[in-house]
Each structure stands twice: as C-alpha cells, then as structure tokens.
C-alpha cells in the first residue's frame, strides 16, 4: 500500500536519513495507530495519523510554525507521546515541543528552549529506558560545526544546566558535522560524520560516567549525512554509511567487525533497522544514470543478500513498444529505454518516439504501475497526445494525476495515479506485439512538428528522500 499524504514546499521536508518521521503506537486502545510528521512548508511542522489499514488519514495538526527551514527530529515514547526538536526560525536556537497522547489525539505543548547560545543544526533525539532524554546537535561557531549532546532528567522540561548551557562537546570543529544519538542495552552512543571524511562514535554507560575516546568507524571521502545507526534486541550496534559505496559495520559489545560493502555504488538515504535481530537496510540506489530507485538488503542467511527492489512496480518497464502508423510496424525498445545511452529510444521508421497522429508509445508491466519518468534528448514540439489504459474491451482515456504531458519538456515526470489505491479496478492486461502486459498507451492526437526522442523511459518514481519507521 502507498498513500499520498501531502505536498511539501520545504526543501528538507523529511529531514535527514538518520531522523525519524513515522511512528506507531505500540499499546493500549489505539495500538497500531500510525503518526506521520513532516515539514509541510519552510517553517511548518505538521502531524497526521491513521489506523489500519491506513487508507484514511486525519486532518493535519499544526505542531510548530516557527521551525527554521532545516532538518528536525522526533521520537515516540512507550506511552505514545511524541517529542519534536528543531532549530527555531531566525535565531536557529535549539527548541523542543512535547505532543502529549491522550484519548487517541496528540496535544501540542509549549515550546521549551534547549540551548540559546548559538545557532544549532541537524538535531537528533533519543530516550533511555528510564525516561532520560538526550538531544544531539551540530553547534555552529563560525566557520565550523561541532557535535554536542545535552540531557534532560525531567522529561524535557529543563535541559542540562539551563538554556545557556551548550552541553557536552563530542567532536572537533569542521565545516560539516552530522550526528545520531542511539540508546543501546547498556550504553548511549553518538555516531557522527565530520568534515566529510570520517564517521566516528563515542559512547558512555547508561549508568553514568565519561565518554569513550573517539573511534573511527571508517574514513574516506563523501561521508556526510547519508548514514544511520541502530541497536538490535541482542545489543548488536550496527552502522550503515554511504560514501563512494554503501557500507555496513557492526559492534558486538567487544569488537568491531570488518566493513561490509552492500552496494558498490553510493546509496542515498540509507535506513537501518532490525527485524528479529536481522539487520535490514533500505536505501536509494542510483539506477542507470541519474534516477534513484528504492532497494533493500538483509542478512537472513548469514551474509547480506544481493539488493532487491523494494517496490517492484517502480523500476524499469518490462516492455516499451513503439508503433508507427505509416508503416504499421512495431519496434521493441525495452532494452534501450532502460539504459542511459543518449537518444537511443526511437522508432527506426520515424526516427522519433512518435511523430504523426496514430503513432503510439506502449508502456507495459507485469503488474499495475503508477509512475512515468522520461528523459528526452529531443523534446517534442507542436503535437498532442492522449493517455489511456485497456479495460478489457476498450482503451479508456485518462488524464494523469500529475497533469497531461505532450512530451515537450526535457524531463517528463508523471504520477499517473495518485497512489496504488487509485489504480483503475478495470485495468486489464492486453497482448501487444506478442507481449501480455498492463499497458499505458500514449497516442499522438495531432502531428508533431518536431518528434520527441528519448534517452531513458522508466516507471521509477522521482524519489529524492525516504524515511522508514524504525
């Protein structure tokens, strides 16, 4: 199931990969209720919720309208209360709000200042089993950022030694610094990247005491915000991080294991969680050029499996067939459509994807799909097209949710239907050029003066960031 919740005009609506934005109530009358928190606009944080099967979502609740347009973080405690931490608009001081859960609803509490001594970025929250809260953040002291942590013993009412107390510094200064606070069985861990060239960790016992010395999990180039960390039920600490490739490393409480490469290419928004003590990694992989496709891998068999598509309906088309009306001929361009070779998707008769009225692009999958992403080496000009699907008897015209495109722009990114729940119930498979698929037909209604030519055509969603519940 995929359900569209809202649009966002924020440049960082889901925050950083290590952050959390989707939560599930785990006990009580409302057990199973999901809550989603997003930055819906440059300064607005909002929450919506739904119960199983998660088709119908509530109206959006305003959590804050004074958030700087930068990353925020949130967490849910065992009672379903949610805490949100964010840099404040204009000042960039670090602040937090508690959303109290009662009677199935969340009530937004007053803003509490964590630190007001300088600008703060990239906050992260964690909670110990006993209720002690920890906030990590990057403190800005021009021109560098430095990783700090600060604790609250009273449920977020007061923090450390007061609002002027910056907390505890854990790193040296660098132009770039991103962190995540993780609670283990016996230790609190802060995993962070620094200067784009190291991912490191410092830890302290939950029972109290000092922080460990810095341990570099890995060094190299490109180590920025694309990392995540998690602890399994057995206490295993794992870290996934992207640089020139996607890597994984874990700590069993005594020793760090070897670095394991999950993907030879870099992966965006890596997310790490455990299912029955099995580590699972979901991430955005670069696919055939510049598109990103959601993949996952897990270690069920003792080693990480070859990454697979998470959504098997958002990938390369099973079939891309072009029909030229003048010659009454079909041309299969499935292989060319999946590649990143420039200007190789065209019908050999017309030299274009389509050109004249009656020419057709057939896009086919074994399963119903909802995305169309097309990169044109030559944008069309002057023509119009009609979109339709086969209902078992006729081709039924429809207008894509993302509005009709006449293939007149270099990039065509269309959401054909809002979400999978909206896919036509009467959509049927049909045999085209010997291939039985669910087809979307794009037919020329009026001639093009310049026919479009494509470099790539796929059903890969135009996804830039992902945040999973974990």
C-alpha positions in Angstrom: 0.0 0.0 0.0 1.2 3.5 -0.8 -0.8 6.5 0.2 -0.1 10.1 -0.7 -0.3 12.3 2.4 0.6 15.8 1.4 2.7 18.1 -0.7 5.6 19.9 0.8 7.2 23.2 -0.2 10.1 22.7 2.2 13.5 21.9 0.7 14.0 19.4 3.5 10.5 18.2 4.4 11.6 14.8 5.6 14.8 15.9 7.3 18.0 13.8 7.3 18.2 10.0 6.7 19.1 9.2 10.3 15.9 11.1 11.6 12.5 9.6 12.3 9.2 10.9 11.0 6.8 7.8 11.1 5.7 6.3 14.4 3.3 3.5 15.6 1.5 3.5 18.9 2.5 0.1 20.4 0.0 -0.5 23.2 -3.4 0.4 24.6 -6.7 1.1 22.9 -5.0 2.8 19.9 -2.3 0.3 19.4 -1.3 0.2 15.7 -2.1 3.9 15.0 0.5 5.5 12.7 1.6 9.1 13.1 3.5 10.9 10.4 5.3 14.2 11.0 6.6 16.3 8.1 7.8 19.8 7.4 5.0 20.8 5.1 6.4 24.2 4.4 9.6 26.2 5.0 8.6 26.8 8.7 5.7 24.5 9.4 5.8 21.1 11.1 2.6 19.1 11.0 1.2 15.7 12.1 -1.4 13.4 10.7 -2.4 9.9 11.8 -4.3 6.9 10.6 -5.5 3.5 11.8 -5.3 0.2 10.0 -5.4 -0.3 7.0 -4.0 3.2 6.8 -6.1 4.4 3.8 -7.8 7.3 5.6 -5.7 9.9 7.3 -6.7 12.6 9.7 -6.5 16.3 9.1 -3.1 17.8 9.6 -2.3 19.1 13.2 0.0 22.1 13.4 2.9 21.2 15.6 5.1 24.3 15.0 5.1 27.3 12.7 8.4 28.6 13.8 10.8 26.0 12.5 13.8 27.1 10.6 14.0 25.5 7.1 16.4 22.8 8.1 16.2 19.3 9.5 14.3 18.4 12.6 13.9 15.1 14.5 11.2 13.4 16.6 10.7 10.3 18.8 7.8 8.5 20.3 7.9 7.1 23.9 6.2 3.9 25.2 3.1 5.9 26.1 2.7 7.3 22.6 3.9 10.8 23.5 5.9 12.4 20.7 8.8 14.9 21.2 10.0 17.1 18.4 13.2 19.0 18.3 14.1 21.7 15.8 16.1 24.9 15.2 14.0 27.9 15.8 13.2 30.3 12.9 15.5 33.3 12.6 17.6 32.5 15.8 18.4 28.8 15.0 18.3 28.2 18.7 17.5 24.6 19.6 14.0 24.1 20.9 11.6 21.2 21.6 7.9 20.5 22.0 6.1 17.6 23.6 3.0 16.2 21.9 1.0 14.5 24.7 -1.0 11.5 23.6 -4.4 11.1 25.3 -7.7 9.8 24.2 -6.3 9.0 20.7 -5.2 12.5 20.0 -2.0 14.5 20.3 -1.9 17.9 22.1 1.0 20.2 21.3 2.7 21.6 24.4 4.6 24.8 24.9 8.0 25.4 23.3 11.0 24.6 25.5 14.4 26.1 24.8 17.2 23.6 25.0 20.1 25.9 24.1 20.2 29.6 23.1 23.8 30.4 22.9 24.5 30.0 19.2 22.9 28.5 16.0 22.2 24.8 16.0 21.7 22.4 13.2 20.8 18.7 12.5 19.2 17.8 15.8 18.7 14.2 16.9 16.7 12.8 19.9 17.0 9.6 22.0 15.3 8.4 25.2 16.7 6.0 27.8 14.6 3.2 29.2 14.2 5.2 32.4 13.0 8.2 30.6 16.1 10.4 30.4 16.1 12.4 27.2 19.2 13.2 25.0 19.5 15.8 22.3 22.4 15.8 19.9 23.1 18.6 17.5 25.7 20.5 15.5 26.6 23.7 17.2 27.7 26.4 14.8 30.7 28.6 15.7 31.7 30.2 12.5 33.0 28.8 10.3 32.7 25.3 11.8 30.1 23.0 13.3 30.8 20.8 16.3 28.8 17.8 17.7 27.3 18.4 21.1 24.8 16.4 23.3 22.6 17.6 26.1 20.4 15.7 28.5 17.1 16.2 30.3 16.3 14.3 33.5 12.7 15.6 33.9 11.0 14.6 30.6 12.2 17.6 28.6 11.2 20.4 31.0 14.7 21.5 31.7 17.9 20.6 29.9 21.4 20.4 31.4 22.4 23.5 33.3 19.9 25.7 31.6 19.3 27.4 28.3 22.8 28.9 28.2 24.5 25.6 28.8 25.6 24.2 25.4 26.0 20.7 26.8 28.9 18.3 26.2 31.2 18.7 23.1 32.0 15.3 21.5 33.9 16.3 18.3 36.3 18.8 17.0 35.0 21.5 14.7 34.5 21.1 11.0 32.6 22.6 8.1 30.2 19.6 8.1 29.0 17.7 11.2 26.0 15.3 11.4 25.1 13.1 14.3 22.7 10.5 15.6 22.2 9.5 19.3 21.4 5.8 19.8 20.4 4.0 23.0 21.9 0.6 23.5 21.4 -2.0 26.2 24.0 -0.6 28.5 25.4 2.4 26.6 24.5 5.6 25.0 26.2 6.0 21.6 26.6 9.1 19.4 27.5 8.2 15.8 28.6 11.2 13.7 30.3 12.2 10.5 32.8 15.0 10.5 34.4 17.1 7.7 33.1 14.7 5.1 36.0 12.3 5.7 35.2 10.3 8.8 32.4 8.5 10.5 33.1 8.1 14.2 31.5 7.1 17.5 31.7 8.0 21.2 29.8 6.1 23.9 29.1 6.3 27.6 27.5 3.9 30.1 23.8 4.4 30.8 24.6 4.1 34.4 26.7 7.3 34.2 30.4 8.1 33.6 32.5 9.7 31.0 32.6 9.4 27.2 34.8 6.9 25.4 37.6 8.1 23.2 36.8 8.7 19.6 36.7 5.6 17.4 36.7 6.0 13.7 34.3 3.5 12.1 35.6 4.4 8.7 37.4 7.2 6.9 37.3 8.3 3.3 35.6 10.9 1.1 31.9 11.8 0.9 30.9 10.8 4.4 28.2 13.3 5.1 24.6 13.0 6.2 23.8 9.7 4.4 24.2 7.3 7.4 22.1 5.5 10.0 22.7 3.5 13.2 20.6 1.1 15.2 20.8 -1.4 18.0 19.2 -4.9 17.9 17.4 -6.5 20.7 20.5 -8.5 21.4 22.6 -5.4 21.8 24.3 -5.5 18.5 25.2 -2.0 17.3 25.2 -1.5 13.5 26.0 1.4 11.3 25.3 1.9 7.6 27.0 4.7 5.7 27.4 5.9 2.1 30.4 7.5 0.5 31.9 6.1 -2.7 29.8 3.0 -2.0 27.3 1.8 0.6 29.0 0.1 3.6 28.0 -1.6 6.8 29.8 -2.2 10.1 28.8 -3.6 13.4 29.9 -3.8 17.1 29.1 -6.8 19.2 30.0 -5.2 22.5 33.6 -6.3 22.4 34.9 -5.8 18.9 34.1 -4.0 15.6 33.6 -6.3 12.7 35.0 -5.7 9.2 33.5 -3.2 6.9 31.0 -5.0 4.6 30.1 -3.4 1.2 26.3 -3.6 0.5 26.4 -1.8 -2.8 29.4 -0.9 -5.0 27.7 2.4 -5.7 26.8 5.1 -3.2 23.3 5.0 -1.7 21.2 7.9 -0.6 19.0 8.0 2.5 20.2 4.6 3.9 17.9 3.4 6.7 18.9 0.6 9.1 16.6 -1.4 11.4 16.4 -4.9 12.9 13.7 -7.5 12.4 14.0 -10.3 14.8 17.7 -9.4 15.2 18.3 -9.5 11.5 19.7 -6.2 10.1 17.8 -4.7 7.2 19.0 -1.8 5.1 16.7 0.2 2.8 18.2 2.9 0.6 18.0 4.9 -2.7 20.3 3.4 -5.3 21.4 5.3 -8.4 19.8 3.5 -11.3 21.1 3.6 -14.9 22.3 7.2 -14.9 20.6 9.7 -12.7 17.4 8.2 -11.3 17.1 6.8 -7.8 15.3 3.5 -7.1 14.4 2.1 -3.6 16.3 -1.1 -2.8 16.8 -3.2 0.3 19.0 -5.9 1.6 19.0 -8.1 4.7 21.2 -10.7 6.4 18.8 -13.6 6.8 21.2 -16.2 5.5 24.3 -15.1 7.4 25.5 -12.7 4.7 23.8 -9.7 3.2 21.7 -10.6 0.1 22.0 -9.0 -3.3 20.0 -5.8 -3.0 16.4 -6.1 -4.4 13.7 -3.6 -5.5 11.5 -2.6 -2.6 8.7 -1.6 -4.9 8.6 -4.0 -7.8 6.2 -1.7 -9.7 8.6 1.3 -9.6 11.5 0.1 -11.8 12.4 -0.4 -15.5 9.4 -1.2 -17.7 9.0 -4.8 -18.7 8.1 -3.6 -22.2 8.5 -0.4 -24.1 7.0 -0.8 -27.6 6.7 1.9 -30.3 4.1 1.8 -33.1 4.5 3.7 -36.3 1.2 4.2 -38.1 2.6 5.0 -41.6 4.5 1.7 -41.8 2.1 -0.2 -39.4 5.1 -1.5 -37.7 6.1 -2.2 -34.0 9.6 -1.6 -32.6 10.6 -3.0 -29.2 12.8 -0.5 -27.4 12.7 -2.1 -23.9 16.5 -2.5 -23.6 17.2 1.0 -24.9 14.6 2.5 -22.6 16.3 1.1 -19.5 19.8 2.3 -20.5 21.3 5.7 -20.1 22.6 5.8 -23.7 21.7 9.2 -25.2 19.0 9.4 -27.9 18.6 5.7 -28.5 14.8 5.3 -27.8 13.0 5.9 -31.1 11.1 4.1 -33.9 13.5 3.3 -36.8 11.0 4.4 -39.4 10.2 7.9 -38.0 13.4 8.4 -36.1 11.3 9.5 -33.1 9.3 8.1 -30.2 6.2 9.2 -32.0 5.7 11.8 -34.8 2.3 11.6 -36.6 -1.3 11.2 -35.5 -1.9 7.5 -34.7 1.7 6.8 -33.6 1.8 5.2 -30.2 4.1 4.6 -27.2 3.1 1.4 -25.3 4.5 1.2 -21.7 4.0 -2.3 -20.2 4.5 -4.0 -16.8 3.6 -7.4 -15.4 1.8 -5.5 -12.6 -0.2 -2.3 -12.5 2.0 0.8 -12.1 1.6 4.5 -11.4 4.8 6.3 -12.4 6.3 7.5 -15.7 9.8 9.1 -15.8 11.1 10.0 -19.3 14.3 11.8 -20.2 14.1 13.3 -23.7 17.2 14.0 -25.7 14.9 15.9 -28.1 11.8 17.4 -26.7 8.7 17.3 -28.8 7.1 20.4 -30.3 3.7 21.1 -31.7 2.0 17.8 -31.1 -0.5 16.5 -28.6 -1.0 13.0 -27.1 -3.7 11.1 -25.2 -3.1 8.6 -22.4 -5.3 5.5 -22.0 -5.4 2.0 -20.5 -7.1 -1.2 -21.6 -10.3 -2.0 -19.6 -10.7 -5.4 -21.2 -12.9 -4.1 -24.1 -11.7 -0.6 -25.0 -8.8 1.8 -24.5 -10.1 4.2 -21.8 -8.6 7.7 -21.8 -7.5 9.3 -18.6 -5.6 12.4 -17.5 -2.5 11.6 -15.3 -2.8 12.9 -11.8 0.4 14.9 -12.4 -1.3 16.6 -15.4 -1.1 15.7 -19.0 2.3 16.0 -20.8 2.7 16.3 -24.5 6.4 15.3 -24.2 7.5 18.9 -24.8 10.0 19.1 -21.9 13.4 17.5 -21.5 12.2 15.7 -18.4 8.7 14.2 -18.1 7.9 13.1 -14.5 4.3 12.0 -14.3 2.3 10.5 -11.4 -0.2 8.6 -13.5 -2.5 7.9 -10.5 -2.2 9.4 -7.0 -1.4 6.2 -5.2 -1.8 2.5 -5.7 -5.3 2.6 -4.1 -6.4 4.8 -7.1 -5.2 2.4 -9.8 -8.2 1.6 -12.1 -10.0 -1.5 -11.0 -11.0 -2.3 -14.6 -7.4 -2.1 -15.9 -6.7 -5.4 -17.8 -3.8 -7.0 -19.5 -3.6 -7.0 -23.3 -1.4 -8.6 -25.8 0.6 -6.0 -27.8 3.3 -7.2 -30.2 3.2 -10.7 -28.6 3.6 -9.3 -25.1 0.8 -9.6 -22.5 1.1 -6.7 -20.1 -0.7 -4.0 -18.2 -0.2 -1.2 -20.7 -0.4 2.6 -20.7 -0.9 3.8 -24.2 0.3 7.3 -25.3 -1.1 8.0 -28.7 -0.5 11.0 -30.9 -3.7 13.0 -31.5 -2.2 15.8 -33.6 1.1 15.7 -35.5 4.4 16.9 -34.0 6.5 19.4 -36.0 9.5 18.0 -34.1 9.1 14.5 -32.8 10.4 13.6 -29.3 13.4 11.3 -28.9 14.2 9.7 -25.6 17.3 8.6 -23.8 15.5 6.8 -20.9 11.9 5.7 -20.1 11.0 4.0 -16.9 8.4 3.5 -14.1 10.9 4.6 -11.5 9.4 7.1 -9.0 11.1 10.5 -8.8 12.0 9.9 -5.1 14.7 12.1 -3.5 14.5 11.2 0.2 13.0 8.3 2.1 12.2 7.9 5.8 11.1 4.5 7.2 9.5 3.7 10.5 12.2 2.2 12.7 
